Amino acid sequence: MVMNVKEYKNKVRGCWLGKNIGGTLGAPFEGKRGVFEIEGYTHDLSQGVLPNDDLDLQLVWLNAAEKYGRNVDAKILADYWIPFVVADWAEYGGGKNNIKRGISPPLSGWYNNTMRDSCGCFIRSEIWACLAPGHPEIAVQYAFEDASVDHSADGLYAEIFCAAVQSAAFAESDINTLIDIGLSYIPADCGVTLAVNTARGAHKNGDDWKAARKKVLKAVPGTFGLYAGGYEDREPEPDIPFGEFGYDAPGNIGIIIIGWLYGEGDLRKSLCIAAGCGEDGDCTCATLGAIMGIISGADKLPKDLLDPIGDEIKTISLNLTDWTFPIPKTITQLTDRVCNLMPVFMGNYCDTMNEDGVEIMLNKTEDMYDREKPFHGSQVVATTFCDKLKTQPHGISVHNVLFDTIVNCVDGINVKPNTDIKFEIRFKNNMHRQQWLNCRLIMPCDWTASTGREFSINLDQGHCGYVVADFETVINPGEDVNQASYDVVLEVTSNGYLNRTYVPIKLFNNPQKLI
């Protein structure tokens, strides 16, 4: 399946315009619990488009992606987050605070972050979908890196689901097929999957959208519509459970699905239903608007929804004082920059030398699911994306040309006197030749490790896939744990090569009971 650049650009522009339309229509209903009858924009239309962090944050990621291309990862995004994002609230603030303390992703998104399951990262999925049109298997890799900066578990699964759906929407338009593709990349037993399936079940059962909303919020109860922006004047609905604070992504993903299914392909109807469900109204509507904008393209967006907000981008959570951070001022500029960058991420799937212009090779629908089967054998690494998710939230990854390293902090990152801390370590051979890896643990002088401070690992060559070597080490800090924090670093070299890998692990002497 091939898409020409004109069609691709129309869909990218549709994505960002749909994002702005949805975010503006839904913003007045952010943080409200209840059912609302809406027919269109409810804000003062003289204001034009409303600012929205849903789009803001992706302008930061655009700058990172333009500079680092396919090498952009969670650590790079984390370094961009600190100087360029001024938002310190909720999960943004939790992740940011951890990063400033030296905690690397994905631990930064998990450690003591009360809102790690909330909505702040599924709203950032569009850029990865637009850079990998028709290739969700690529888009979800970057969504994973993005989400792990400040989210974990269901918060992270929500962005992966959205990125897969939106990428696939460049090549497929059937709602249920797109939903199935998105679900294939996340665990079947997670809250996001439950919310999506609950919404679909209600629709199939013939319930109206209001009943579907109630079923979703019962299945995955959250608190966004009660806590956000103050809740003193709001009463919980008596038949909807009061959910765990911060557990908001599943319910809001369910609301996106409700708006999409019950809207029957009509953008206005879909957005009004989603906004009418309350909760995180700007995020649900902005994400749904982007999905539907990709499917329809910009040229088929309703003029009466587009004209009041135009082409402008308004920001609310960015540091605009640093000249090294150029942001697009309009959807037109954003579309152009994303389209220019796309071939970098698509590689061989994009033919830029075609005499008829750029051609983009899209996956067939049946190839867009996460159905890649791992090779059999104890030494060969599993290759499905869902296997990668199993490293969350404790798996610190570092990649290089020769090998990849994943350190899984099995016992978390708190240290106590005379208490063992186990680390599972996996090396993946990126070369079709054997390697001897020389490992050294850099840690306080009185600490001990079951492997010793220095050891070697034989990494076999790949014959029919990538080969891994797995082992574990147990570190004991001894009796004197009197510092607030400690640094442990795993240094790895491959015998005969110059490359030197460092995996930093920050450990804390923290007596608090953490979430």
Secondary structure, DSSP 8 states (H G I E B T S, - for coil): -EEEHHHHHHHHHHHHHHHHHHHHHHGGGEEE-S-----S--S-GGG-S---HHHHHHHHHHHHHHHHGGG--HHHHHHHHHHHB---SHHHHHHHHHHHTT--TTHHHHTT-TTTTSSTTGGG-HHHHHHSTT-HHHHHHHHHHHHTTT--HHHHHHHHHHHHHHHHTTT---HHHHHHHHHTTS-TTSHHHHHHHHHHHHHHHT--HHHHHHHHHHHS---HHHHTT--TT----TTS----TT--HHHHHHHHHHHHHHTTT-HHHHHHHHHHT-EEHHHHHHHHHHHHHHHH-GGGS-HHHHTTTTTB---SSB----TT----SBHHHHHHHHHHHHHHHHGGGEETT-TTS-EEE---GGGSSS-----SSTTB----HHHHHTTTTTEEEEE-SSEEEEEEETT-SB--TT--EEEEEEEEE-SSS-EEEEEEEE--TT-EETT-SEEEEEE---SSS-BEEEEEEEEE--S---SSEEEEEEEEEETT---EEEEEEEEE---S---
